[in-house]
Amino acid sequence: MARTLFDEDYYRRFYSDKPVHTKRKIGQLAQAVDSFCQWWDLPVRSVLDVGAGPGYWRDWYKENRPRVTVHSTDISEHACKKFRHELRDITTWRPERTYDLVICHGVLHYLTDAGAQKAIENLAVACRGILYVEAPTSHDLEHVVDKRATDMNVRSRSGQWYRRQLGKHFVQAGAGMWVSRKVSLALYELERTKD
Ligand SMILES: C[S@@+](CC[C@H](N)C(=O)[O-])C[C@H]1O[C@@H](n2cnc3c(N)ncnc32)[C@H](O)[C@@H]1O
């Protein structure tokens, strides 16, 4: 499989003409995740956005929670220059500090199995609260995503594979939210998936 180049053309193709997610939609998602963190009494004072691309999560926090510290990273030199992120590869970079909320939206399915495993280990070290993850699985790529709008040049892995890797460090709360096992948060049985 050819490696996707995260260059100017990539961001024009997937974020300008017919975006999969608009800034407004990501704002709604950020608000929902932030609200869940408040509901769980896990206040968000620091955010790490890994593979931040256009930086919509960072922008929502800057506009709506200006006191929150946001650290956004990406592997793309183009994205880092244009959208102001720190140049980091999550398969090899392990942050020195921890964050209340870690976001990894639409990134893991670009990585090899070994890369995604390393990335998840690094996300787990970075996260002291909630991890938000979106990564389409084999089922999603076959049955759910809009193949005309989505980058299909990605790795296809089962939901079971992701659950096994993420479950070592997190409890799945649903809707993309994973609670770090470092946190003592007693979710009711029906508020989480079977552990
Ligand atoms: C589909 S875009 C998602 C961008 C953004 N998170 C969003 O949801 O709008 C995938 C992003 O992941 C970044 N990426 C891919 N591999 C990465 C890696 N190993 N480390 C950090 N970022 C990576 C790409 O450069 C690209 O910006």
The ligand as an SDF file (V2000), in Angstrom:
LIG
                    3D

 27 29  0  0  0  0  0  0  0  0999 V2000
   -7.3280   12.4260    8.7210 C   0  0  0  0  0  0  0  0  0  0  0  0
   -6.1660   13.5920    9.3120 S   0  0  0  0  0  0  0  0  0  0  0  0
   -6.9330   14.0050   10.8850 C   0  0  0  0  0  0  0  0  0  0  0  0
   -6.6240   15.4030   11.3160 C   0  0  0  0  0  0  0  0  0  0  0  0
   -7.3830   15.8540   12.5590 C   0  0  0  0  0  0  0  0  0  0  0  0
   -7.0570   15.0250   13.6970 N   0  0  0  0  0  0  0  0  0  0  0  0
   -8.8840   15.8570   12.3290 C   0  0  0  0  0  0  0  0  0  0  0  0
   -9.5610   14.9740   12.8560 O   0  0  0  0  0  0  0  0  0  0  0  0
   -9.3580   16.7280   11.5970 O   0  0  0  0  0  0  0  0  0  0  0  0
   -4.8030   12.5940    9.8220 C   0  0  0  0  0  0  0  0  0  0  0  0
   -3.6760   13.3890   10.4280 C   0  0  0  0  0  0  0  0  0  0  0  0
   -2.7980   12.4880   11.1220 O   0  0  0  0  0  0  0  0  0  0  0  0
   -1.4740   12.9310   10.9450 C   0  0  0  0  0  0  0  0  0  0  0  0
   -0.5680   11.8070   11.2180 N   0  0  0  0  0  0  0  0  0  0  0  0
   -0.4120   10.6830   10.4750 C   0  0  0  0  0  0  0  0  0  0  0  0
    0.5070    9.8870   11.0130 N   0  0  0  0  0  0  0  0  0  0  0  0
    0.9560   10.4930   12.1320 C   0  0  0  0  0  0  0  0  0  0  0  0
    1.9190   10.1780   13.1150 C   0  0  0  0  0  0  0  0  0  0  0  0
    2.6440    9.0470   13.0490 N   0  0  0  0  0  0  0  0  0  0  0  0
    2.1200   11.0410   14.1440 N   0  0  0  0  0  0  0  0  0  0  0  0
    1.4160   12.2020   14.2060 C   0  0  0  0  0  0  0  0  0  0  0  0
    0.5120   12.5700   13.2920 N   0  0  0  0  0  0  0  0  0  0  0  0
    0.2780   11.7290   12.2650 C   0  0  0  0  0  0  0  0  0  0  0  0
   -1.4580   13.4330    9.5160 C   0  0  0  0  0  0  0  0  0  0  0  0
   -0.3780   14.2710    9.2370 O   0  0  0  0  0  0  0  0  0  0  0  0
   -2.8140   14.1250    9.4060 C   0  0  0  0  0  0  0  0  0  0  0  0
   -2.7530   15.5000    9.7370 O   0  0  0  0  0  0  0  0  0  0  0  0
  1  2  1  0
  2  3  1  0
  2 10  1  0
  3  4  1  0
  4  5  1  0
  5  6  1  0
  5  7  1  0
  7  8  2  0
  7  9  1  0
 10 11  1  0
 11 12  1  0
 11 26  1  0
 12 13  1  0
 13 14  1  0
 13 24  1  0
 14 15  1  0
 14 23  1  0
 15 16  2  0
 16 17  1  0
 17 18  1  0
 17 23  2  0
 18 19  1  0
 18 20  2  0
 20 21  1  0
 21 22  2  0
 22 23  1  0
 24 25  1  0
 24 26  1  0
 26 27  1  0
M  CHG  2   2   1   9  -1
M  END
$$$$
